[in-house]
Amino acid sequence: MPTVKSLDNACKKFAATQVLREQDTARIARIIVALGTPESSQLSSRDIRFVAAAIGSHPEINEQLVSTVLREVHLRKDPRLTRAIFRALLASYSISPQRAMLQEFLLPRLSDLSVDIQQFCRSSGVLNGDGNIEGLADELARTGNVTYSCISRGITSSILSTSYGHALKLASVGSALATGRSDTIKRMFDWALAGVRGVPTSDFYEVCLAPFQRVTPPADVQKLVLSVLVKQFGDPRISEWPRLNGRDGARRREDCLMTIKRWLSIEYLDLFIKIIEKTAVDHQFAPRKKFWLRYFEKGIISDLTLILASDANSVARRTQGQSVESEYMKWASLKSQPDHSVLLMRLGDLVIAEWSHDGALRFWKAGSKSAPLFHKNEYSARELRGDSLKVRTHGGYRDSIVHSHNGQWMALASDAIEFHTGVRI
């Protein structure tokens, strides 16, 4: 009972907020009904400022209603209302039709705004159409001190917290990525993400990945983007990334996920080969990387887990420690195997285990009881070898393909992949 009473008392704190929200909704509805009618003259200036603050966030305030609000502000000739419209512009900047209407209204009324805001408008071009934000973003991306550049242009933290500020940050990140310079990109990432709590909005990962869906960035840029995005959104193979809004949002999201998953897979393949080259006794691994890289670059490896033995694990940590941008890479442990390691991959409906050293290549149908699961913390050698599919080899059908020194294993592996998935590279 004491616990229930405490919970009840805690909930009472939010009762006033709920009532206030309902009162605000009713107030908006009352103002909307009055606007554009003879009753609009009875609305107070506070009512007009209140409805202006809802532009861009209230579903019923469409372009026609925005036009009515602007006409009412024009008739009243109150600088305070003009300033409310300016705040509405910053808050609803992402809505294109309304943005243009507000810009056109505010441009001849610049003198109604405070001196600081006038300076910001002149230096940023926020009232002069949409192209100016790209030019400003280019300047911020090129500067060595983003904070100072913002201050000199009157771009305050309050402005950066608005929809306009968000658009400026995204445009600046895009400009930095276009330079291909990792130091510039890192500086803009740090600035754009400063103060962001929780997961950033989905358009952040789109602006980072959309330019590289058909063009591969420099290696240091790719590592940096991978590091930042995985840190902010999680590993896309095991974490659900937020949806993209707007036209073809689902398709655009899938294109972004395919890009970063392909990058991740290639990074893990590269780490696997580097580790095994340092721990194995033979030199078969350059041909292995060349073989698998063709599948990875096509983006058809849909899932992957790197599983390392104890000695390989220590090498991986030393290799990872050489690059801060590689902290996003995680791997599993292989029990009772002091040196062997495994690259577990999914290609279409096929699960593939690529063993290091003299270990063989094994296949399972995805979804079968014997197929190894992905993203576990620990594996045993038995689950990565047991009950694998029979595949055709030169000696008949066997449950694995041995990595022959003459390279014939690659033709056998290609045939097995094509037989079970239809994929031929």
HULIN-V392988 format. One record per helix or strand of 3 or more residues. SS is the DSSP state (helix for helix, strand for strand). FROM is the first residue (numbers start at 1). TO is the last residue. If there is no record, write none. Layout:
# HULIN-V392988
SS;FROM;TO
SS;FROM;TO
This chain:
# HULIN-V392988
helix;2;12
helix;15;34
helix;38;42
helix;45;53
helix;63;76
helix;79;91
helix;96;107
helix;110;112
helix;115;124
helix;131;142
helix;146;152
helix;157;160
helix;163;179
helix;182;193
helix;202;212
helix;219;233
helix;249;279
helix;285;297
strand;301;308
helix;310;321
helix;324;326
strand;332;335
strand;342;347
strand;350;355
strand;361;365
strand;378;380
strand;391;393
strand;396;398
helix;408;421
